[in-house]
């Protein structure tokens, strides 16, 4: 078979296929790690207890903290006492210097985190009701909608990446089609000659499938390097990634893009070659 597909056409096919694989790989990694990300977020969101300002309540705070810490649903080591002077930092609020001079408008706070498995509306509501029965507790605050929003946004982002992937799948198939089609057009008389002398269809397909296989393997190799670089950069840039990243998910994603790479290129090539094989001699002019 002549090397008539052209280096540029093959290069475009590899580039397009690589973009597809990177996007699908990124979608896969994001989708598979969604639960891990939300798990970490849940255990980082503070549950806040405001303590009544009277001396009796303040003296009871250490016992309350010990009781909370003994609860199996609470993240170990997360129970902290925050004086009212620092409460604005915890609440993410800014108060003016004049207000600081008058005195903090906040109450002393006990902060703790709940294990992700128990971070549900039902469990948090029960916990809040139990804590509010304590005379030293003024109020309990927790935020559940934030977690749901984060999870929803992650899902939406992963689906957006998937949609982009599908667009590039289409482009990759078109480019591969043109690449193989050019080769087939140049070799059409050789193909017809082989067909006339009795060559099997599988024999005629073989060189074109080899081209597709090379495109698939090169695309996969480049996409793998790109995804590993992105993953490593995130891993070393963000300390929280050590708790989120699962390397078996990375391996699963690489296996997925390898299969997709072969499916896109080889299947497209077989369909195109079959179309050419069954042309009449008059249609080759």
PLY file of the C-alpha trace (Angstrom):
ply
format ascii 1.0
element vertex 285
property float x
property float y
property float z
element edge 284
property int vertex1
property int vertex2
end_header
0.00 0.00 0.00
1.31 3.47 -0.82
2.03 5.93 1.95
-0.50 8.23 0.37
-2.59 9.09 3.38
-0.13 11.86 3.90
1.76 12.69 7.04
-0.30 15.80 7.63
-3.60 13.90 7.47
-2.35 11.27 9.89
-1.05 14.01 12.19
-4.45 15.74 12.20
-6.13 12.41 12.92
-3.77 11.76 15.86
-4.24 15.29 17.21
-8.03 15.17 16.97
-8.19 11.70 18.50
-5.85 12.80 21.31
-8.12 15.74 22.18
-11.07 13.34 22.31
-9.20 11.00 24.64
-8.00 13.77 26.96
-11.52 15.17 27.29
-13.08 11.75 27.86
-10.32 10.87 30.32
-10.86 14.13 32.19
-14.62 13.51 32.25
-14.04 10.01 33.59
-11.66 11.22 36.32
-14.01 14.02 37.36
-17.07 11.78 37.35
-15.41 8.95 39.28
-14.00 11.33 41.91
-17.23 13.30 42.45
-18.17 11.30 45.54
-14.64 11.61 46.93
-14.69 15.40 46.50
-18.10 15.78 48.14
-16.98 13.37 50.90
-14.03 15.65 51.70
-16.18 18.81 51.50
-18.71 17.37 53.94
-16.02 16.65 56.52
-14.57 20.16 56.14
-17.85 22.04 56.74
-18.06 23.27 60.32
-21.07 22.66 62.54
-21.30 25.64 64.91
-22.81 25.78 68.38
-23.37 29.18 69.97
-22.96 29.11 73.76
-25.09 31.24 76.06
-23.14 34.14 77.52
-23.80 33.42 81.22
-21.04 31.99 83.40
-22.89 28.72 84.06
-23.10 27.97 80.35
-19.47 28.86 79.75
-18.33 26.58 82.55
-20.38 23.75 81.03
-18.76 24.17 77.59
-15.78 21.81 78.23
-18.15 19.00 79.26
-20.25 19.63 76.17
-17.14 19.48 73.97
-16.12 16.17 75.57
-19.59 14.74 74.95
-19.51 15.81 71.29
-16.00 14.40 70.80
-17.12 11.01 72.17
-19.80 10.75 69.47
-18.76 8.19 66.81
-20.35 10.36 64.09
-17.96 13.26 64.75
-14.63 13.62 62.96
-11.89 12.85 65.45
-10.00 15.92 66.67
-12.39 18.37 65.03
-14.05 19.73 68.19
-12.74 23.24 68.96
-13.70 26.10 71.25
-13.68 29.50 69.55
-13.95 32.61 71.73
-16.36 35.27 70.59
-13.48 37.59 69.66
-12.58 35.17 66.85
-16.12 34.18 65.90
-16.30 36.66 63.01
-13.40 34.84 61.30
-15.17 31.50 61.58
-18.43 32.94 60.28
-16.62 34.63 57.40
-17.86 38.08 58.44
-16.08 41.39 58.77
-16.91 43.83 61.52
-15.72 47.40 61.74
-13.02 48.54 64.12
-15.57 50.72 65.96
-17.74 47.70 66.61
-14.72 45.78 67.85
-14.03 48.52 70.39
-17.58 48.33 71.72
-17.36 44.56 72.04
-17.91 41.51 69.88
-21.57 41.03 68.91
-21.00 37.27 68.70
-21.13 34.50 71.24
-18.51 31.91 72.10
-18.66 29.03 69.66
-17.95 25.31 69.65
-17.03 24.11 66.19
-16.87 20.49 64.99
-17.18 18.39 61.85
-19.42 15.43 61.10
-18.21 12.32 59.24
-19.31 12.33 55.61
-21.42 9.18 55.98
-23.59 10.96 58.55
-23.71 14.36 56.86
-27.35 14.22 55.84
-30.27 16.56 56.48
-31.92 13.96 58.72
-28.86 13.24 60.87
-27.93 16.91 61.19
-31.47 17.86 62.21
-31.49 15.14 64.89
-28.10 16.25 66.15
-29.25 19.87 66.24
-32.37 18.93 68.24
-30.29 16.95 70.75
-27.80 19.76 71.24
-30.48 22.45 71.63
-31.85 20.52 74.61
-28.69 21.47 76.49
-29.27 24.61 78.58
-25.86 26.03 77.69
-26.60 25.91 73.95
-28.05 29.07 72.41
-28.30 27.79 68.84
-26.81 25.33 66.33
-25.93 26.13 62.72
-25.12 23.83 59.83
-25.10 24.17 56.06
-26.30 21.30 53.90
-27.29 23.08 50.70
-23.63 23.99 50.00
-22.69 20.32 49.68
-25.58 19.61 47.33
-24.65 22.63 45.20
-21.03 21.52 44.98
-22.07 18.00 44.00
-24.50 19.35 41.41
-21.85 21.69 39.95
-19.34 18.84 39.70
-21.87 16.70 37.88
-22.73 19.55 35.51
-19.05 20.23 34.83
-18.41 16.55 34.07
-21.37 16.43 31.68
-20.12 19.58 29.94
-16.76 17.89 29.42
-18.60 14.83 28.09
-20.53 16.97 25.58
-17.27 18.53 24.38
-15.84 15.02 24.10
-18.72 13.92 21.88
-18.19 16.93 19.61
-14.52 16.01 19.24
-15.44 12.35 18.69
-17.41 13.50 15.66
-14.48 15.63 14.44
-12.04 12.76 15.00
-14.21 10.36 13.01
-14.46 12.90 10.16
-10.68 13.41 10.07
-9.98 9.67 10.26
-12.53 9.14 7.50
-10.76 11.68 5.28
-7.34 10.22 6.11
-8.31 6.65 5.22
-10.44 7.82 2.31
-7.45 9.58 0.70
-5.40 6.43 1.04
-8.17 4.28 -0.38
-8.76 6.61 -3.31
-5.08 6.49 -4.25
-5.01 2.71 -3.92
-8.41 2.03 -5.43
-7.04 0.20 -8.50
-4.69 -1.91 -6.42
-7.62 -2.82 -4.16
-9.78 -3.74 -7.15
-6.93 -5.79 -8.65
-6.46 -7.71 -5.40
-10.20 -8.26 -5.25
-10.26 -9.60 -8.84
-7.43 -12.09 -8.23
-9.30 -13.41 -5.18
-7.69 -11.63 -2.22
-9.76 -11.93 0.93
-11.45 -8.81 2.26
-9.57 -9.21 5.56
-6.25 -9.18 3.66
-7.20 -5.98 1.84
-8.35 -4.31 5.06
-5.21 -5.20 6.99
-2.86 -2.32 5.96
-5.57 0.27 6.60
-6.41 -1.19 9.99
-2.68 -0.97 10.79
-2.82 2.76 10.01
-5.83 3.07 12.32
-4.05 1.06 15.02
-1.01 3.35 14.87
-3.26 6.42 15.12
-5.03 4.84 18.12
-1.82 3.90 19.95
-0.07 7.23 19.34
-3.18 9.15 20.41
-3.50 7.02 23.53
0.17 7.50 24.43
-0.02 11.30 24.09
-3.36 11.47 25.95
-1.98 9.31 28.76
1.04 11.59 29.20
-1.22 14.68 29.19
-3.64 13.22 31.75
-0.83 12.04 34.03
0.81 15.47 33.91
-2.52 17.16 34.77
-3.19 14.67 37.57
0.33 15.01 39.02
0.12 18.82 38.87
-3.17 18.82 40.77
-1.84 16.23 43.24
1.21 18.30 44.16
-0.48 21.70 43.89
-3.41 20.94 46.19
-2.70 19.00 49.43
-6.38 17.96 49.66
-5.88 15.85 46.51
-4.00 13.27 48.60
-7.32 12.44 50.29
-9.39 12.58 47.10
-7.29 11.03 44.34
-7.72 7.30 43.80
-5.04 5.91 41.51
-7.17 2.91 40.54
-9.67 5.43 39.13
-6.81 6.92 37.10
-5.90 3.46 35.78
-9.58 2.75 35.02
-9.81 6.03 33.09
-6.69 5.17 31.08
-8.12 1.75 30.25
-11.35 3.45 29.15
-9.62 5.87 26.79
-7.48 3.05 25.35
-10.60 1.07 24.45
-12.33 4.19 23.07
-9.25 5.05 21.00
-9.27 1.63 19.35
-13.04 1.65 18.87
-13.09 5.10 17.22
-10.20 4.49 14.83
-10.55 0.82 13.95
-14.35 0.82 13.65
-14.31 3.96 11.50
-11.62 2.46 9.28
-13.42 -0.86 8.80
-16.65 0.93 7.85
-14.83 3.11 5.31
-12.83 0.24 3.80
-15.96 -1.90 3.46
-17.67 0.95 1.64
-14.78 1.09 -0.87
-14.49 -2.66 -1.24
-18.02 -3.01 -2.48
-17.79 -0.31 -5.15
-18.24 -1.28 -8.77
-15.34 -0.76 -11.14
-17.26 1.97 -12.96
-17.55 3.91 -9.70
-13.78 4.07 -9.27
-13.25 6.59 -12.09
0 1
1 2
2 3
3 4
4 5
5 6
6 7
7 8
8 9
9 10
10 11
11 12
12 13
13 14
14 15
15 16
16 17
17 18
18 19
19 20
20 21
21 22
22 23
23 24
24 25
25 26
26 27
27 28
28 29
29 30
30 31
31 32
32 33
33 34
34 35
35 36
36 37
37 38
38 39
39 40
40 41
41 42
42 43
43 44
44 45
45 46
46 47
47 48
48 49
49 50
50 51
51 52
52 53
53 54
54 55
55 56
56 57
57 58
58 59
59 60
60 61
61 62
62 63
63 64
64 65
65 66
66 67
67 68
68 69
69 70
70 71
71 72
72 73
73 74
74 75
75 76
76 77
77 78
78 79
79 80
80 81
81 82
82 83
83 84
84 85
85 86
86 87
87 88
88 89
89 90
90 91
91 92
92 93
93 94
94 95
95 96
96 97
97 98
98 99
99 100
100 101
101 102
102 103
103 104
104 105
105 106
106 107
107 108
108 109
109 110
110 111
111 112
112 113
113 114
114 115
115 116
116 117
117 118
118 119
119 120
120 121
121 122
122 123
123 124
124 125
125 126
126 127
127 128
128 129
129 130
130 131
131 132
132 133
133 134
134 135
135 136
136 137
137 138
138 139
139 140
140 141
141 142
142 143
143 144
144 145
145 146
146 147
147 148
148 149
149 150
150 151
151 152
152 153
153 154
154 155
155 156
156 157
157 158
158 159
159 160
160 161
161 162
162 163
163 164
164 165
165 166
166 167
167 168
168 169
169 170
170 171
171 172
172 173
173 174
174 175
175 176
176 177
177 178
178 179
179 180
180 181
181 182
182 183
183 184
184 185
185 186
186 187
187 188
188 189
189 190
190 191
191 192
192 193
193 194
194 195
195 196
196 197
197 198
198 199
199 200
200 201
201 202
202 203
203 204
204 205
205 206
206 207
207 208
208 209
209 210
210 211
211 212
212 213
213 214
214 215
215 216
216 217
217 218
218 219
219 220
220 221
221 222
222 223
223 224
224 225
225 226
226 227
227 228
228 229
229 230
230 231
231 232
232 233
233 234
234 235
235 236
236 237
237 238
238 239
239 240
240 241
241 242
242 243
243 244
244 245
245 246
246 247
247 248
248 249
249 250
250 251
251 252
252 253
253 254
254 255
255 256
256 257
257 258
258 259
259 260
260 261
261 262
262 263
263 264
264 265
265 266
266 267
267 268
268 269
269 270
270 271
271 272
272 273
273 274
274 275
275 276
276 277
277 278
278 279
279 280
280 281
281 282
282 283
283 284
